[in-house]
Amino acid sequence: MRCLLVEDEVMSRLMLKELLPSSFEVDVAVNGEEAIESFNWAHDSKRPYGLILMDIEMPGIDGYEAAKRIREIECKMGVPPQFEVKIVMTTAHDDPKTVVDTFNKGGATSFLVKPIAKQKLLMEIRKLGLAS
């Protein structure tokens, strides 16, 4: 499984990468711009991501906007909804507005609140059908 980890904080990036199953091939982007470029590159090289873990708050293009653009790209490519990349947004905020915005603004598949425990991440990955 190919995974794109999008996180601007170095320590968060390192911790999240360690939490992912060893069977995942993980690429890293440090902001929304790199996430969009990596997503396009993965599709162009016929090796698309199955999962994107993306922080909401990042400088430049934030997670909401990056996810929205990725969904627009998938739409233009004609990717059927069942084959869209699973986008799990990560944030330190767990207020209802943030949760609603995650799905409405960014088209996220799921949402995890930091700090993210390994069990919670693995359970979410299983729930999305990306691991057994």
Protein Blocks (a to p, Z undefined) as FASTA:
>chain_A
ZZddddfblklmmmmmmmpcfkbccdddfbfklmmmmmmmmmmnopacfbdcddfbdghj
afklmmmmmmmmmmmnopafklgccdddddfbfcfklmmmmmmmnopabdcdddddfklm
mmmmmmnopaZZ
